Structures are given as structure tokens and as C-alpha cells.
Amino acid sequence: MSISTLLLILLILVLIGAFPAWPYSQSWGYYPSGGVGLLLIILIILILTGRL
């Protein structure tokens, strides 16, 4: 398995975990999805620059 495959699987798991579907996570606001968005932007930049 390559590192990009592992990062893709990890990103999908984090996206599922950031989805505010559970009652206790309603007060979290945009923090989980904002962090996932930041990770996604960093990952896209690394792919476009050829470092990943």
C-alpha cells in the first residue's frame, strides 16, 4: 500500500467522524469540518507540487 492510499483512507475516516450526526456533537460547530478542510487543502497542495 502506498502512502497516498493510506492518506486517502485516513481522510475518508476523518470526514465520516467530523459529520455532526450524533446528538453530543451538535455543539461542536464548524471546528471538526474546518480541520478536515484544512487537511484536505494541504493534501491537495502536496499532490499538485509532486511531493506526495
Sequence and secondary structure as in RCSB ss.txt:
>XXXX:A:sequence
MSISTLLLILLILVLIGAFPAWPYSQSWGYYPSGGVGLLLIILIILILTGRL
>XXXX:A:secstr
  HHHHHHHHHHHHHHHHS  SGGGGGGTTHHHHHHHHHHHHHHHHHHHT  
